[in-house]
Amino acid sequence: MYARFASPAVALVQVVFVLCLFSARVGSGLKVLVRLHDGKITEEILEADSEKDIITLEFKQGDGTLITFLSDFKRHVKIFRALVLGEPEKGQTQYQALCFISLLDHKELIPSEAMARLRQKNPHVVRSAEEMRGVERLSMNAVVNMSISWHLSTHIRNVCREAQDLVYTRQQDVKHWLDRGVEGSIFKVLPQSLDVTGLQSCNSTADPWQPCACSYRINLEWFPCQLKYCRGQGSNPHKCGIKSCSKGYRFDFYTPHKQLCLWDEDSH
């Protein structure tokens, strides 16, 4: 469904997403229709702020869960948030917020400046990613202290405020940040690591108030992962569009009781 960028000899080029090279706007938003892995269609909202050097992606899953993904390029931090709707028949009357913090590799997606200049043709077309990057499994065996999280990224408190104590990260990422001078008091190792063989998974735990190992999966079905280049009349290629990717993330984390992980029961 994505057109290829042709040589100068071709008169007509159908470009799905183009970069407005002369746009002067610092921040910009883009709405893209995306097909989810369950076949349902959702509207993804992508926003970029080149001054703050961030990209935010947000969409609603078929079950009503709101997913937010923020990339902080300045601090090399990516933030995942899920607002999971409660199940009244299981004693949950409101939504539950989960937040996962991990190290950002700048090669994962296009720069914020390029994202801010991105425009699409045919906004009513449902998009599918060109490249499937599989599923990454992350053991979230540490937590972030929200009251001083600004030492790591100023965006954590805003994105994760509903999650309160459920803001997780990885010990290997903590080591990376500590080596670069981030305040160590931000992080706390969980009382039990997921590597402990005695820790039961929540789906096999009968007691709803027993500690267990929970899992949650977030699928980013469509995001701009790489710039494309076109050749014009000169010899040097110029940025003119993007390549799209999809990627899944499975987060494994400790929870003090099964009641905070009821979706894991339904997924097995």
Salt bridges, closest charged atoms under 4 A:
GLU58 OE2 - ARG81 NH2 3.42
GLU87 OE1 - LYS90 NZ 3.58
GLU108 OE1 - LYS78 NZ 2.77
GLU113 OE2 - ARG117 NH2 3.73
GLU130 OE1 - LYS228 NZ 3.10
GLU131 OE2 - ARG133 NE 3.32
GLU131 OE1 - LYS243 NZ 2.51
GLU136 OE1 - LYS247 NZ 2.91
GLU162 OE1 - ARG81 NH1 3.51
ASP173 OD2 - ARG170 NE 2.98
ASP179 OD2 - LYS175 NZ 3.21
GLU221 OE2 - HIS37 ND1 3.37
ASP252 OD2 - ARG137 NE 2.44
ASP252 OD1 - ARG250 NE 2.91
ASP264 OD1 - HIS268 ND1 3.54
GLU265 OE1 - LYS90 NZ 3.25
GLU265 OE2 - LYS258 NZ 3.10
ASP266 OD1 - LYS90 NZ 2.88
